[in-house]
């Protein structure tokens, strides 16, 4: 059984299995790997994979009360079951962070009143159990400004089925544009977005709320065409496997690229920059990115795109060498 390849794990099923595994192993010290794998209906490789993750779990992030579980390949040993079984205690800094975050969320515009009251009740219970930490947290506050107001307007427009007018910043074009959109739904994938039908492009578009510079609820009814809602569980933008791969290297001043552009990987460079790998159906659209980066980054591959970006930069610099340009600028 150990030689069989592991099946792709479903995250929810794996989490449920690992929770059950903790109880199972606590009651069976020195359990055999093969017996446990058969009991859970998985391969030994899958079980070993779970056992590699469990030592990273515990009752806090401090490392002193993580699960101390290992295996010699034949048996499984849990060395600190009694320590982990102790009642959970939240440290002062953890309680403070939790209370500050809870109070901040409770002030969000657009939060449904029932959800707000449930959050406030839970916050009160944490305060009662936190002692002095509750007093410390009361001296701290976090507020949501523009994005909270945009969220409230979008949420209201969806509820009332009304169209929105927005001024929106597009980082790919480095410009503000005005659009009328029929909002469909709010989604949260790292950031908060509104999925909508854009009247200007006559297509479905997704707008990030913190890039909305101005918003207004219109009198016109929202009437988006019937569209199939996408599964966003694997990310908002999901490039196709056949899309060309582009590699960009940026210095410390260009790390923002990893924030604004969906990517496959972002590896640290010795100078504090990043080597970013991404896929796009239109690599030529990244020439503008290369021009914006200037000395803060460059396109590494494909070579044709890198050459094209360099040529565009030379042409832009050459424009300054004419009679009306800046004579001091050199290539």
C-alpha positions, 0 to 999 in steps of 0.5 A, a space after each residue: 500500500 505504501 507504494 501507491 500514489 496518494 490521491 489529490 486531497 480535498 482540503 475539507 475532507 482532509 481537515 475532517 480526517 485529521 481532526 478525527 486522527 488526533 482523537 484516534 491516536 490519543 487513544 492508541 499510543 504506538 498505533 501501527 501505520 498500516 492499521 491506522 491507514 486501513 481504519 481511515 480508508 487511505 493509503 500509508 503515503 496519505 497518512 504520512 502526509 497528514 502526520 507531516 502536517 499535524 506537528 504544525 498544529 496546536 493551541 497557539 502559534 507560539 510553538 510550545 504547545 504544538 502536537 509532538 507526533 512522529 513515526 518511525 515508519 512502522 508505529 506512530 507516537 504522540 509524546 505530549 497528548 496531556 499537554 495539548 489536552 489542557 483547556 485553551 488559554 488565550 494570551 494577552 496579545 492574542 486576546 487584544 488582537 482578537 478584540 480590536 479586530 472584532 470591534 473594527 468589523 462590528 463598525 463596518 457599514 453594510 454589515 447586517 444587523 443580525 450579524 453585528 449583534 452576534 459579533 457583539 455578543 461574542 466580543 463581550 464573552 471574549 472580553 469577560 474571559 480576557 481580564 486585563 487584556 480587555 482594558 488594553 484593547 479598549 485603548 486601540 481602534 481600527 477604522 475602515 474608511 473609503 472601502 467601508 463606504 464603497 462596500 455599503 453602497 455596493 451592498 445597498 445597490 445589490 439589495 435595491 437592484 440599482 445601477 452604480 456609477 464608479 470611477 475606477 483605478 486600473 493598475 494595468 493601464 495606470 488610469 482612472 475610468 468612469 463606468 456604469 455597472 450592474 452589480 451582481 455580488 460581493 466576493 472576498 478573495 484576499 480583497 473584497 470585490 464586486 462582480 458586475 456587468 460593465 455597461 461600457 465593455 458590455 461584459 462581466 467584470 470584477 472590480 476591487 473595492 479599494 480601487 474605487 475612487 468614487 461611487 454613486 448609486 443611480 436611479 436606473 434599475 440594475 439589469 445584468 444579463 443572466 450569467 453563470 456564477 463562477 467558482 472562485 474557491 481557487 482564486 479570482 483570476 484563474 489563467 489557463 494552463 495554455 496561457 504563455 508564461 512570463 517571468 518578471 524580476 523586480 527590485 524592492 521598489 517593484 514588489 507592488 507587482 505581486 500585489 496587483 498581478 495574479 501570479 503563479 509564484 513570487 520568489 525572494 531575490 537577494 536584493 529584497 526584490 522578487 522573481 515573479 512568474 505569471 501567465 497571461 493570454 496577452 503577454 504584450 499587455 505587460 510592456 506597459 508594466 515594464 515601462 512603469 517599473 523603469 529601473 525597478 524591474 525588467 521582463 526576463 522571459 519570454 525573450 521576444 517580450 523582453 526585447 519588445 519592452 526594451 525597444 519601447 523604453 528606447 523609443 520613449 527616451 528618444 522622444 525626449 531627445 527631440 527639439 521639444 524634449 529633455 536634452 539631458 535624458 540618455 539611454 
